[in-house]
């Protein structure tokens, strides 16, 4: 039982380490609203559910062993993060130009942004090869080969997914206390640019990084 506690502890450290998911959730929660951040986190969780299921069925191991598939996911993920980063920077420029637009149009724009938040979180996780490596290299270290491997895999994957959900739920709760400050146009523009640069950096690092 103690190894499960250790697994949760190490998993929490991995989850709390800033990465694409963390930045996307932060950006959407602060520049749109808490609901958008929550939908992004749901997308992230869905991505982990898909990979956890694929891992138990043996599909992630196939992907990891296939250079073409693994590299394809890596480069696609890098390009996607670059796209989101550039989009965030361009958004900061547009926000400055439309400070005097009608409130109704702004509200409609936010609704459209919320609808894409879930898929951003989902794509961010599915296109991150580190998520694949987690399920085929890190998680198996906590499995007792003398026991029921499938059952242990399900339990460990479930614990990780629950930890992901609980952490981002708590994190979003904390963000609500500072979200009003980020709604200031000048602060929002700066944050869009900073998060955009961070996403571009992570995209380049992901695409060019060694496995």
N, C-alpha and C positions, 0 to 999 in steps of 0.2 A: 504493500500500500504506500510505503514511503516514496517509492520511485514515481508514483503518480503526483505526489506533492512536488517533487523535484521537477517533474515534467511541466507542471503548471507554472512553477516559479521561473524556469528558463524560458518557457513560452511567453510569459508576460514580458520578460526583458526583450525578447525578439519583437513582440507586438508594439511595445512602447518606443522602440527605436525608430526615429523618423525615417519614413520611406515614402514612396509614391502614394500609397493608401492614406497614410497619415496626413500628407500635404493636401491631397484632394478633399478629404473630409474637413480639414481645417478651413480650406479655401471656400468650399461650398457653404459651410455653416456660417462663416463670418461675412461673406460677400453676398450671399442670398438670404438664407435663414436657417434656423435649426432643423426644420423639416428636410431641407435639401441635404444637410449634413447627415441626418439620420438615414435618408434614402441611399446616400453614398455608402454608408456603413453597411446597410442591408445588401447592397451590391457586392461589397467586399466579402461579406459572410457567405453569400450565395456562391461566389467564386471558390471559396474554401470548401464548401459542401461538395461542389462539382469535383474538385481535385481530390478531396478525401475519398469520395465514392470511386473515382477513377483509380486511386491508389490501392484501395482494397480489392478492386477487380483486376489490378495489375497493369492498367493502361499507362499510368504515369511512368512506370519503369520502361515501357516500350518507347515512350516519347523521349525520355532521357537518353536512351541508348541510340536513338536515331538522330544522327548529326543534323540531317536536313530539317526534321521537325523541331528539334530543340533550338537550332540556330534561327529557324523561321519565327518561332515564338519570341526569341530574344530580340531580334531586329524589329519585328512588328511592334513589340512592346516599347522599344526605344523610340521608334518613329511616333507611336501614339502619344508618349509622354512629351516629345518635342512639339507635337501638334497642340496638346493641351497647354503647354507652356507658352507657345507663341500666341495662342488664342487668349490666354489670360493677359498677356502684355498688350495685345491689341484692344482688349476689353477695357483696360485702364485708360487708353487713349480715347476710345469712344465715350466712356463715362464722363470724361472731361467735356466733350463736345455736346453732350445731351443733358447737362445738369438742369436745363430749363425745360425739358420735355414734359409732356403731360403725365400726371400721376397714373392715369389709366393705362397708358402705353407701358409705363414702367412695371405696373402690376402684371400685365400680360406677359412681359418679358420674363419676369420672375417665375411665372407659372411654367413657361417653356423651359426655363433652366432647371426647375425642380424635376421635370419629366426626364431630363437627361442625366441627372445626378446618379440615379440607380445604375444606369448602364456604364457610367464612368467608373464607378466603384467596381462593377463586375469585370469590365475590360481590364482595369488596372491590375486586378488579381490574376485573371486568366492569362494575361500577356506578360506576367512576371515569372521568368524561369526559376527564380528563387523560391517561389511557392511550390513548384514541382519538386525541387531539391529538398525542401523541408519534409515532404511526405515520403521521399525514397531514401533519405540519408539521415535526417535528424530523428524523426519519429520512430524508426525501427530500433534505434539504440535503447529504447525503453521497453522493448518487447521481450518477454521471456520465451525463448525458443522451445522450452519444455512444456509450455502451456498452449492454450487455444490462440493461435496467432491472429486469426480473423477477428475474434471477439476482442482481443486486446487492441487491435488496430482500430476497431470501431469505437471503443471506449476512449482511446487516446485522441483520435480525430475529433470525437464529440467534445471532449474536454477542451481541446484547443479552440474549436469553433465557438463554444460557450464563452471562453475566456476573451476571445476577440470581440464578441458581441457586448459582453459586460464592460470591457475596458472602454470601447468607443462610446457606449451609452453614458458612462461616467464622464468621459472626456467631453462629450457634447453638452452635458449638464454644466460642466465648469465653463465652457465657452459661452453659455447664455449670459453669464455675468459681465462679459466684456464685449459682447456682440454689438451693443448699442453704440459703443465708441467707434467700432469699425464701420458703422453705417455712415459716418461722416465722409462726404465725397473725396476729400483730400486723402484721408487715411485709407479709404477703399482703393484709390488709385495706386497708392504706394504698396499696399498689400498685394494687389493684383500683380504688380511688377515683380515684387520679391518672390511670390509663389510661382510666377511664370518662369523666372530665372532658375528657381530651384527645380522645377519640373524639367526644364531644358537640360540642366546639369545631370539630373538623374537619368534622363533619356539617353544622353550621350554616354554616360557611365555604363548604363545597361547594355547598350548596343555594342560598345567597344571593349567592355570588360571581358576578362578571360573567365572561362568556366571553372 
